[in-house]
Amino acid sequence: MEGSEQKAPVGIIGSGSFGMAIANLLAANVDVLLYARREEVRQAIEKRAGRYSVLSPRIQAVSDLKLVADSCQLIFPIVPSQAFRSMMQQLSPFLSPTHFLIHGTKGLDIATLAEGETLRPEHIKTMREVIQEESIVCRIGCLSGPNLSKEIMEGQPAATLIASPFTEVIKAGQAVLKSNRFQVYGDHDIIGAELAGALKNIIALAAGILGGKGLGKNLWALLVTRGLSEMIHIGKSVGAETKPFLGVAGIGDLVATASSPNSRNYKAGYRLGKGETLEDIMKTSVDVIEGVKTLETIRALGAHLKITTPIVEMLYRVFFKQMPVDTAIQVLITYPYAVDVDFL
């Protein structure tokens, strides 16, 4: 699988903004089958109507998962985390051990709990684990990094990370994605890359709140620094290494997502900082705000594992317990951190 020598098309499952952005990047090197669940969306893509007008002519929209699996050895599933397991259950009958799946979903899968049941680590799955549980595919990768969809669609230079325990998966992804405007790094710690991609959305929510409150870069820099520390401690508590959090999937994605108005999580926090309610934000957001669900999950996980995560805790209280933002900021400013860097 190498650049223009790649003969078979590459599949994308998911027609959201990130799915479209990755499809356009792929189309610089290969033909692309873009799966859209809804027929009206498929037709709009084929007609290049509205927001789909920027898609490459090498992208064909389809609504048949079997066609994607039969035509493509390499598939990028990019759907919201809450829909990921259902999508895999539909796709799985058409998959074989020869398929490569590189997902681009930055969230976590949460098991349905019985009434009164407490969330425990075994209830929380990454998308790689969902793929393993729902299919016979073993060569799995994760796409993670500072990949703001709007900038990619505009053709601005960017980079990403493909993490996988399988070198052939990394090389396959690099071969079809890499171009003179898109760099693709590789790493074998898929657990760290997946967790970094999910956890940075929480810090982006907090950064958006600071922006909505009109607060400056000193506090923003403090939030990002301490937020990265919390991300690493959470990751290490469930088996991840530190390294992925210090690369493009961690600090790179965190800086981009926590500073850009093009980030859906930053925008959600910004609106909350401006005084809107969480209910109104969730109702009117065009894209799924992964960070809100991840925040609930990680707060419960941290309590179970007895991890100290003051930013997660304060943010949870702001979003779900109506704690005033100014009170949360004051708590964090005066929080007695023992040392500056404690994860190396």
Secondary structure as UniProt FT lines:
FT   HELIX           3..5
FT   STRAND          10..13
FT   HELIX           17..26
FT   TURN            27..29
FT   STRAND          32..35
FT   HELIX           39..47
FT   HELIX           50..54
FT   TURN            57..58
FT   STRAND          59..62
FT   HELIX           65..71
FT   STRAND          74..77
FT   HELIX           81..91
FT   HELIX           92..94
FT   TURN            97..98
FT   STRAND          100..103
FT   STRAND          109..110
FT   TURN            115..116
FT   HELIX           121..123
FT   STRAND          124..125
FT   HELIX           127..134
FT   STRAND          139..144
FT   HELIX           149..153
FT   TURN            154..155
FT   STRAND          158..163
FT   HELIX           167..177
FT   TURN            180..181
FT   STRAND          182..187
FT   HELIX           190..212
FT   TURN            213..214
FT   HELIX           217..237
FT   TURN            238..239
FT   HELIX           243..246
FT   HELIX           248..252
FT   HELIX           253..257
FT   TURN            258..259
FT   TURN            261..262
FT   HELIX           264..273
FT   TURN            274..275
FT   HELIX           278..284
FT   HELIX           290..305
FT   HELIX           310..320
FT   HELIX           325..333
//
